[in-house]
């Protein structure tokens, strides 16, 4: 059992460093804006979620934020949106995003 504990700790550390979300086709062209843009048409809102805890261990906050942004970017083309903006900070692995179609 003592050999298992360091192995389990190493596995959890490597798991927290993994990126689970891959960029979808079209997501690279989606711009991330800090606020609602002038002259753009709203394409709706979207809530994205990701695993933010592995057992009792919290995943790296920056990685979770990056993956939430990437999930929103991946969904934007299906809504004919080319820009997104966060509607608030991530909370418990979820975040709400506004979708925009800008000229």
N, C-alpha and C positions, 0 to 999 in steps of 0.2 A: 504493500500500500504506500510506503514511503517513496518508492520509485515512481509511482503513479502521480503523486502530487506535483513534482517538478514538471513532468510531462504534460499534465493538465494545465498548469500555469503557462507553459510555453505555447500550448495550443490556444488558450484564451487570448494571450498576447498577440499571436499571429492572426487570430480571427478578428481582433479589434483593429488591426492594421489593414484588413482587406477592404476593397471597394466592391460592393455587391451590385452596383448599378453601372450599366454600360450605356454609352451614348447611342441613341437610335438615329436612323437616317433622318436628316432634316433638322435635327436638334442643334447642330453646330451653328446654323444660321440664326437661331433664336437669340435675341439680345436680352440681357438681364438689366432692368432699369431699377433705380432706387425709389422712384415715385411714379405716380400716374402721369403719363406723357400728354402734352398738349397736341391736339390734332390727330389723335389716334382713336380708333373705334374699339369699344369694349367687345371682347369675344367671350366674356363670362368669367367665372371664378372656378378654381380647382383646389381641392385639398389633396395633398400627397402625404404618404406615411411610409416610414421605414423602421426597421428594428433598431432601437436606440439602446437596448440593454441585452446582454447575453447572461442569463441567470442573474446573479446579484451584481454583475459588473456593467458599468456604464461604458458605452462606446465613446470614442474620441468625439467631442462636440463638433470640431471643425469638419471631420469626415461626415458626420451625420448631416450637417448643414449643406456640405457640398453635394451629397447624394440626394437630399431633398430638392435642391436647385436643379440637379440633373434630371430627376424624375419630372419636375414641372416643365423643363425644356423639352423632354421627350414627348410630353403630351401636347404641347403647344401646336405643332403642325396639324394634328388631327382636328383642332378647333379653328384652323385657318388663322392662327395667331403667329406673329413674327417677333413679338416682344412679350416679356413677362415682368411683373413686379411683385415683391412680397407684400402681403397685407398685414404682416405681423411677424414676430419672432417665432422660431420653432418651439413647440411645446410637446413633450412626451413623444418625440419622434414624428410629429405631424406639423404641417405648415400649410397655410392658405395662400394662394397666389392669384393675382389678377392676370388675365390673358388679354393681349392687345394686338390689333392689326394696325400697323403704322405705315405711312407712305415711305 
